[in-house]
C-alpha cells in the first residue's frame, strides 16, 4: 500500500466547498462562525457534505474547522470546553464519513484537518489580503489551541490552507516540525496576483521556503480564480519539487458583510482545467468556495484517466 506521500506524487482529488453544500441543505451561514456554526447542532449536514464529496470521487475531505477556533466560539457565547468539543467533533464527523464510505466501497480515503489563517478569524475577508502582522508567538497563541485539538483526533493530514502570509505558515510549520514531525502537512496560499501571495510576498520565495520542511507533502494555491492557477503553477514548478496543489473557486468575489460569494458569472470546465493543470505539474486538485460535487466529479474522472496514461 502506497503512503500518502507516494499517492500525492501520482495524483489525488480534494473535495469542494463545505459552505455551498451546507447552504444547499438549508444551513444559514451569515455569522462570524460561518461554516463552523453547523458544528453546534447540525453535524448530520456536515457528515452529508463530506459523504457527497467522497461519492463524487474525492480522495481527501477537509474538516469543517477552517473557521472553527476557540476565540470565535467564545465570542459567540460558548464556553472554552464547548468550543473544544465542537472542533474535535469536526474531525470525528469527517472520519466517520470516510470510514462509512470505505465500508461500502472498499475505497480508502483521507481526512485533512484544516487550519485557516488568523485572517479568517477576523471574518472580514482578510484571508485574501493579509492586512495583519503578528509575532511568531502571537500566531502560535492563536492557532495552537485549535491545532492541538485537531491533532488529538488523529486526522491523516494537516491542511494549512487559504493562507495570505508566509510568516504565519512558518510559525505553524516550525511548531509541527518540533512537536508533530510525523504527520503529513500540505500548505496552500491565496494570491494577490500571478506571482505573489495575498500579502505581496513573491510566490517563488514562498515555494523555496516551504522546501525545507520535510513533512510537507505538497504546496500550492486555493480559493483563487481559475485564471490565476496556470501562472502560479509555472512559478511553483520552477521553485519546488514537491507535488503542487490547486483548488480554486469559480472566479467570483467574497462579500464579508453577508458572508456569501457573488453569483458565479462564468462557467468553467473543470475536466479541461484538470488536464491543463496536471500538465503544468498539479497533482492534488480540487475545488474551493462556489464549487461542489459536480466539479469534483469532473476533476476525479479526468485525473484518474491522466494517471492511467502515465
N, C-alpha and C positions, 0 to 999 in steps of 0.2 A: 504493500500500500504506500502510495506516494505521500510525502509530507506536504503540508500546505505551501511551503516554500517552493517545492518542485511543481506543484499544481499551478502556483501563481505564474511560473515561467511559461507554462503551456497555455493558460487562459482560464479565467474564472469570471462568472457573471455575478455582479452585485444586484441588489434589489432596487426598487424605485422609491418614490416619496411615501413616507409614513403619513404626512398631513393629508394628502389627497385621498388616500384610502380611508382614513378616519372620517374625513368630511363626507365621503361617499356613503358611509354608514350612519351619517347624521350627527357627528360629533361637532360641537361648537368650539372652535379653536381661538376665538377672539379674547385671549388673555395673555398675560406675560408668561404663563406656563406653556402656552402653545400646545404642541402635541403631548407634552408631559401631563397635561390635565387629564388625559384619558387613563393614566395610571392610577388615579384616585378611585374611580368606581366604574370604569369601562374597559377592564382588562380583556374581556372577550373580543372587543373590537380590535384591540392591539394584536391579539392572537390571530384573528381572522386576516388582518392585514399582512402579517408575516406569512401565513399559510398561502395567501393568494400569490405572493411572490415566489414561494417555493414551487407552487403549481405552474407558474409562468416560466420556470426554468432557472431561477436564481440559485447560485451556489452559496452565496453569503447573504444573510439578512443582518441589518443593523438595528441594534436595540433602540427602544424609544427613550433614550437618555440624553439626546442631543441638548434639549432644553431643560432636562431634569437635573437640578442641582439643589443642594441644601438651602442656600440663601433664598432662592426663588420660592421654594415651598414654604419656608418660614415667613417670608413676606406675604404669602397668600393665606397665612393664618394657621399653618400646620406646625406641629412640633418637630424637633430635630429627629426624634425617634420615628415619627410617621414618615418624614421625608426620606429617611434611610430605608425604610421598608418599601416605599414607592420605587426607589432606584433599584434595589435588589429584585423587586418584583418584575421590573422591565427585563432583566436578564433571564429570569426564570420563565417568563412567558415566551420569549424568543427560543429558548432551549426546548421548551415543551413542543412548540410548533415544529422545530427541527426534528425532534425525536419522533413525534407522531407521524410526520411525513416519511421519515425513514422506515418506520414500522409498516407503512402501507406500500411503499415503493422499493425499499431496499437501497435507496439513494442516500449516501451520507453527505450532508451539507454542513455549513459552518455558521456560527454566530459571532458577530463583531460587536463588542461593547463600545459604543461611541462616546467620545469626549468632545463636545463642542467647545468653541473658544469663549473666553471671557466676554467677547463682544456679543455672543448670543444671550448671555445673562442680562446684558444691558437692554435687550429687547427693543432696539431702535434701528436695526439693520446694520449694526457696526461690524458684523462678520464680513460685510462687503466693503468696509472702509479701513478698519484697523485704527480708528482715531482714539487710541488709548495707549498708555505706556505704564506698565507695572514693573517692579523689580522681579528678579527670579523668585525670590521668596514669596512675594505677593501673589505671583502666578500659582505657586505651589499651595499657598494658603487657601486659595480659591478652589483649585482643582482636586487636591488630594482626598478630600472627604468623599467626593463622588467616585473618583478613580479607585480608591481602596474598596468601596462598596461593590463596584462593578467586578473588580478582581476577585472578591470574596465568593462570587457566584460562578467563577471559572468559565468565562467565555473562551472561545477558541482564539480570538484575535482582539486586540485593542485598536480601534479606529480613531485616530486624532484627525478630525475632519473639519472642513469648511473653515480653515484657519487663515486669517488675514495677516498674521505676523510670524516671522521666523523665530524671534526671541521667545515667544510663548511656547512654541513647539520644542525648542531646545531645552527649555526648563523641564518639560514633561519627559522628553527622551532621556535626558541626563538622570532623572529620578528613576525611570524604568530600568535603565542600564545598570544602575546601582542596586535596585531593590527587587526587580522582577525581570531579570535578563533572559528568561526562557520563553516568555510569552511573545508570540509574533505580533508585530505592530505594522499598521500602514498609516501613511501620512498624506493628507490631501489639503490643498490650499485653494482659496478663492483668488481671482485675478483682477488687477486694475486694468491691464491691457495685455497684449500678446506676449510681452517679455517680462512683466513684473507682477508680483502678487499684490494684494489689495493695499498694503501699506507702502508700496513703492519699491520694496526690495527686489532686486533682479532675480528672476526665476533660475538663472544659471547658478547664482550664488546659493540659492535655496537647495538645489539638487546636490551641489558639491558639499554642502554642509551635512545633508542627510546621509551622504555616502558613508560617513564614519560610524554610523550606528548599525551594527551587525544584525540586530533583531528586527530591523525594519525590512519587511518583505516587499514593499512597493511604495512608490511616491508618485503623486500626481495632482490633478485638479478636480474640483467638483463645484456644483452649483454655479457654473458659468454658462454663458451662451454657447451653443454648439459651434458657432463660427470661430470661437477662440481656441477650440480644442486642438486642431491640427497645428497651428503655430506654436502652441505651448508644448506639444509633443516633440516638435522639432528641436526646441531648446533643451528639453529634458533629455532627449536621446543623446545629445552631444555631451551631456554633463553627468550622466549616471548610467550604470549597467544594471541597476535594479529594475524589476518589472514596473511598467508605467500604468498608472491608474487614471481612468477618466469616468466621471459620471455627472454630466451636465444637466441643467434644467432645459427648458424649451425656449429660452431666449427672452422670457418676459421679465418684468421688474417687480420687486417686492415692495409692498406698501406696509411699513411697520406700524402705521396708525391703526389699521384694521386687521393686521396680522394675516393678510392674504396677498396672493400674487395676482397681477393683472391678467386679464384673459389672454390666452395664447393666441397670437395673430398669425403665426406661421407654423405650418406643419412640417416636421422633419421625418425623413425615412430613416429609422434607426438601423435597419438592415444595411443600407448603403453606408451610413456613417460608421457602423461597426467594422465593415470591411476596410474602409478608408483608414480608420484609426488603428486597426490591427496592423495594417501595412506600415504604419508610421511608428509601431512599437508598443502600442497599448496592449496589455494583457489582462488587466482587470477592468471590466467595462460594465457600467450600469447607468441608472438614471437618478436624478435628484428631484428637487421640487418641480411640480407640474408634470412629472412622468408617472406612469402607472404600469400595471401588469401587461398591457398591450405592448408598450415599448420594451419591457424586459423580455417578453416572449420573442420579439423581433431580434433583440440582441442575442438571446440564447441560441436560437436556431442558426443564426449566421455564424456565431463564434464556434459552435460545435462543428459546422461544416468546414470552417477555416482550420480548425485543429485537426480534423480528419485528413485534410490535404497535405499537411506538413509531414 
